[in-house]
Amino acid sequence: MPVQLPFTAFLNHYLAGVANAVLALFHVHVKYPQAPIDNIFAMEIAVALVLLLFFVAVRMTLSVEKPTPVQHVAEMLHGLVSDQAESIIGHGYERFVPYVTVVFIFILLCNVIGLIPGFITPTGKPWVPLGLAALTFLYYQYQGIRANGFGYIKQFLGPIWWIAPLMLPIEIISHLARVLSLTVRLYANMFASDMVILVFFSLIPILGSVPFLALHLGVSIIQAVVFMLLTLIYLSQAVSHEH
């Protein structure tokens, strides 16, 4: 049986039966029924729980006269995403802010959770960024269809009708490449950052590795912001009426 992190072992101890029952509904049978939840999925659950608690705390302590530190953090994050969305998308940006904000915070927490002893970085595995990229791909395609209806197909056909047979496959490949781009950029940077920390922790004392921990934190923030900005750019292109 693979090595389990403490939080993973805790989840498997109490939720293994539930996880196996859910997997059985999809005819999926795991190799180790006593540990159906792996470390990466456990990390994602931990991040999701932190997000849920954060949003609940913000909602319960919301105040105009006496805002709490949690509310200040929420307002700062909301303002960051809103400002970028307004500058990139323009009119009607408001309806995209909730999704982009949640994705931004989720990726940021997934990136930095590996700095906590007993946890690992889920975005350092390719399937986590791939899932986020695929979800973003489906989201902006849906928003493009919602905003433009059948006219959204014009984005894939080019400006002149007679080059449409050439432009259609190129545009389809281009859009699918966005999934690969989002995935590889996030995964490669977080994997490399984890490897740097691992190497230097094995070579020098803990205090000597502090700069590399700070570097990991910086990379984590930058990659979350880059993913957010690219999501907003793709949304802007999808909902634009000037095809």
C-alpha positions as CSV (number, residue, x, y, z in Angstrom):
1,M,0.0,0.0,0.0
2,P,1.4,3.5,-0.9
3,V,2.6,5.7,1.9
4,Q,-0.2,8.0,3.2
5,L,0.2,11.5,4.6
6,P,-1.4,12.0,8.0
7,F,-4.4,13.9,6.6
8,T,-4.8,11.2,3.9
9,A,-4.8,8.4,6.6
10,F,-7.4,10.4,8.6
11,L,-9.7,10.6,5.6
12,N,-9.3,7.0,4.7
13,H,-9.9,5.9,8.2
14,Y,-13.3,7.6,8.3
15,L,-14.4,7.9,4.7
16,A,-13.0,4.8,2.9
17,G,-16.4,3.2,2.9
18,V,-18.1,6.2,1.4
19,A,-15.4,6.7,-1.2
20,N,-15.6,3.0,-2.3
21,A,-19.4,3.3,-2.6
22,V,-19.1,6.4,-4.8
23,L,-16.4,4.8,-7.0
24,A,-18.6,1.6,-7.3
25,L,-21.4,3.7,-8.8
26,F,-19.0,4.4,-11.7
27,H,-17.7,0.8,-11.8
28,V,-14.3,1.9,-10.5
29,H,-12.5,-0.6,-8.3
30,V,-9.3,0.6,-6.5
31,K,-6.3,-1.5,-5.8
32,Y,-6.4,-0.8,-2.1
33,P,-10.0,-0.6,-0.9
34,Q,-8.8,0.4,2.6
35,A,-7.2,3.5,1.1
36,P,-9.2,4.7,-1.9
37,I,-8.3,8.3,-1.2
38,D,-4.7,9.1,-2.4
39,N,-2.5,11.9,-1.2
40,I,-3.2,14.3,-4.0
41,F,-7.0,14.1,-3.7
42,A,-6.7,14.5,0.1
43,M,-4.7,17.7,-0.5
44,E,-7.5,19.0,-2.8
45,I,-10.1,18.1,-0.1
46,A,-8.0,20.0,2.4
47,V,-7.9,23.1,0.2
48,A,-11.6,22.9,-0.5
49,L,-12.4,22.7,3.2
50,V,-10.2,25.8,3.9
51,L,-12.0,27.6,1.1
52,L,-15.4,26.7,2.5
53,L,-14.4,27.7,6.0
54,F,-13.0,31.0,4.6
55,F,-16.2,31.9,2.7
56,V,-18.4,30.9,5.7
57,A,-16.2,33.1,8.0
58,V,-16.5,36.0,5.6
59,R,-20.3,35.6,5.4
60,M,-20.8,35.3,9.2
61,T,-18.5,38.3,10.1
62,L,-19.6,40.6,7.2
63,S,-19.8,44.1,8.6
64,V,-19.8,47.6,7.1
65,E,-18.8,49.4,10.3
66,K,-16.3,46.9,11.8
67,P,-14.8,44.7,9.0
68,T,-12.8,41.8,10.3
69,P,-9.3,40.8,9.1
70,V,-11.0,37.9,7.2
71,Q,-13.3,40.4,5.4
72,H,-10.3,42.6,4.5
73,V,-8.6,39.6,2.9
74,A,-11.7,38.7,1.0
75,E,-12.2,42.3,-0.2
76,M,-8.6,42.5,-1.3
77,L,-8.9,39.3,-3.3
78,H,-12.2,40.3,-4.8
79,G,-10.8,43.7,-5.7
80,L,-7.7,42.2,-7.3
81,V,-9.8,39.9,-9.6
82,S,-12.4,42.5,-10.2
83,D,-9.9,45.2,-11.3
84,Q,-8.2,42.7,-13.7
85,A,-11.5,41.5,-15.0
86,E,-12.8,45.0,-15.7
87,S,-9.6,46.0,-17.5
88,I,-9.5,42.8,-19.7
89,I,-13.2,42.0,-20.3
90,G,-14.8,45.4,-19.8
91,H,-18.6,45.8,-19.7
92,G,-20.4,42.8,-18.1
93,Y,-17.3,41.5,-16.3
94,E,-19.1,41.1,-13.0
95,R,-20.7,37.7,-13.8
96,F,-17.3,36.1,-14.3
97,V,-15.6,37.3,-11.1
98,P,-17.0,34.5,-8.8
99,Y,-15.6,31.7,-10.9
100,V,-12.2,33.3,-11.6
101,T,-11.9,34.3,-7.9
102,V,-12.5,30.7,-6.7
103,V,-10.1,29.3,-9.2
104,F,-7.5,31.8,-8.3
105,I,-7.7,31.1,-4.6
106,F,-7.9,27.4,-5.1
107,I,-4.8,27.3,-7.2
108,L,-3.0,29.6,-4.8
109,L,-3.8,27.4,-1.8
110,C,-2.9,24.3,-3.7
111,N,0.5,25.8,-4.6
112,V,1.4,26.9,-1.1
113,I,0.0,24.0,1.0
114,G,3.1,22.0,0.2
115,L,5.1,24.4,2.5
116,I,3.2,23.0,5.5
117,P,4.9,19.9,7.0
118,G,2.8,16.8,6.4
119,F,1.3,18.1,3.2
120,I,2.4,18.1,-0.5
121,T,1.7,20.4,-3.5
122,P,-1.2,18.9,-5.5
123,T,-0.5,21.2,-8.5
124,G,2.9,19.5,-8.7
125,K,1.1,16.6,-10.3
126,P,-0.1,17.0,-13.9
127,W,-3.6,15.8,-13.5
128,V,-4.6,18.6,-11.1
129,P,-3.6,21.4,-13.4
130,L,-5.2,19.5,-16.3
131,G,-8.5,19.3,-14.4
132,L,-8.5,23.0,-13.7
133,A,-7.5,23.8,-17.3
134,A,-10.2,21.5,-18.7
135,L,-12.8,23.1,-16.4
136,T,-11.7,26.6,-17.5
137,F,-11.8,25.5,-21.1
138,L,-15.5,24.3,-20.8
139,Y,-16.4,27.4,-18.8
140,Y,-15.2,30.0,-21.3
141,Q,-16.7,28.0,-24.2
142,Y,-20.0,28.0,-22.4
143,Q,-19.8,31.7,-21.7
144,G,-19.0,32.3,-25.4
145,I,-22.0,30.4,-26.6
146,R,-24.2,32.1,-23.9
147,A,-23.1,35.6,-25.0
148,N,-23.1,35.1,-28.8
149,G,-25.4,32.1,-29.4
150,F,-24.8,30.4,-32.8
151,G,-22.7,33.4,-33.8
152,Y,-20.0,32.1,-31.5
153,I,-19.0,29.7,-34.3
154,K,-17.8,32.7,-36.4
155,Q,-14.8,32.9,-34.1
156,F,-13.6,29.6,-35.5
157,L,-14.2,30.4,-39.2
158,G,-12.1,33.5,-39.8
159,P,-13.0,36.8,-41.4
160,I,-13.5,35.5,-44.9
161,W,-16.0,32.7,-45.7
162,W,-13.8,30.9,-48.3
163,I,-11.0,30.3,-45.8
164,A,-13.3,28.8,-43.2
165,P,-12.4,25.2,-44.0
166,L,-8.8,26.0,-43.3
167,M,-9.4,28.2,-40.3
168,L,-11.8,25.8,-38.5
169,P,-9.3,23.0,-37.7
170,I,-6.6,25.6,-36.9
171,E,-8.8,27.4,-34.4
172,I,-10.0,24.1,-32.8
173,I,-6.4,23.0,-32.4
174,S,-5.5,26.5,-31.0
175,H,-8.3,26.3,-28.4
176,L,-7.3,22.8,-27.4
177,A,-3.7,23.9,-27.1
178,R,-4.8,26.4,-24.4
179,V,-5.6,23.4,-22.2
180,L,-2.1,22.1,-22.7
181,S,-0.6,25.5,-22.1
182,L,-2.4,26.1,-18.8
183,T,-1.6,22.6,-17.6
184,V,2.1,22.5,-18.5
185,R,2.8,26.1,-17.3
186,L,1.3,25.5,-13.8
187,Y,2.5,21.9,-13.4
188,A,6.1,22.4,-14.6
189,N,6.7,25.5,-12.4
190,M,5.3,23.9,-9.3
191,F,7.1,20.6,-9.9
192,A,10.4,22.4,-10.5
193,S,9.9,24.5,-7.3
194,D,9.2,21.4,-5.3
195,M,12.3,19.7,-6.6
196,V,14.5,22.7,-5.8
197,I,13.2,22.7,-2.2
198,L,13.7,19.0,-1.9
199,V,17.3,19.1,-3.2
200,F,18.4,22.0,-1.0
201,F,16.7,20.6,2.1
202,S,18.8,17.5,1.6
203,L,22.0,19.5,1.1
204,I,21.9,22.3,3.7
205,P,20.2,22.9,7.1
206,I,16.6,24.0,7.4
207,L,17.5,27.7,7.9
208,G,19.6,27.7,4.8
209,S,16.6,26.5,2.8
210,V,14.4,29.5,3.9
211,P,15.2,31.5,0.8
212,F,14.0,28.7,-1.4
213,L,10.8,28.4,0.6
214,A,10.3,32.1,-0.1
215,L,11.0,31.4,-3.7
216,H,8.4,28.7,-3.7
217,L,5.9,31.1,-2.2
218,G,6.7,33.7,-4.9
219,V,6.3,31.1,-7.7
220,S,3.0,30.0,-6.2
221,I,1.6,33.5,-6.2
222,I,2.9,34.3,-9.7
223,Q,1.5,31.0,-11.2
224,A,-1.9,31.6,-9.6
225,V,-2.0,35.1,-11.0
226,V,-0.9,34.0,-14.5
227,F,-3.7,31.3,-14.6
228,M,-6.2,33.9,-13.5
229,L,-5.1,36.4,-16.2
230,L,-5.1,33.8,-18.9
231,T,-8.6,32.7,-17.9
232,L,-9.8,36.4,-18.1
233,I,-8.2,36.8,-21.5
234,Y,-9.9,33.6,-22.9
235,L,-13.2,34.8,-21.4
236,S,-12.7,38.2,-23.0
237,Q,-12.2,36.7,-26.4
238,A,-15.1,34.3,-26.0
239,V,-17.7,36.8,-25.0
240,S,-16.6,39.5,-27.4
241,H,-19.3,40.4,-30.0
242,E,-16.7,41.6,-32.6
243,H,-15.9,38.3,-34.4
